[in-house]
Amino acid sequence: MSQSLWVALGLVLIVEGLGPLLAPKGWRNMVLQLAQQPDEQIRRVGGCLVVAGAVITIMLLN
C-alpha cells in the first residue's frame, strides 16, 4: 500500500509539472487569473477537483 501512495504522489507531481514545463507563459497567466478570483469560487473549484479525484479513485479500486 505504501508503494502505491508514492507512485500516486509521483504521478501527481508529473502532471502538475507539465504546465510550467511545456507552457510557462500560459501557466503563469492562468495562475494570475486564478489569484484574482474570489475565495468562494476557488473553494468551489477545489471542491470539484476533490470530488472528481475521489470518484476516479473509487472507480479504479472497485
Steps between C-alpha positions, in 0.01 A plus 500: 500500500777743586660452159168579330476831684852597390417408140182709520692795643760467225231501232337809651835680498557403135158626393534821704844567354393468137334845490801707608737277299316511167325840510650725769338822372155346474539337841604834654198676345270227632641536852463879485137468391435245773652732763249769401198276561299532821567243774152350458564412136844354576345283772236381255764402244705326770196311621416385148857377453489307828168338410623410150818350643304301758260364236788396272682335791191311614427383146855372455505318834178310431 
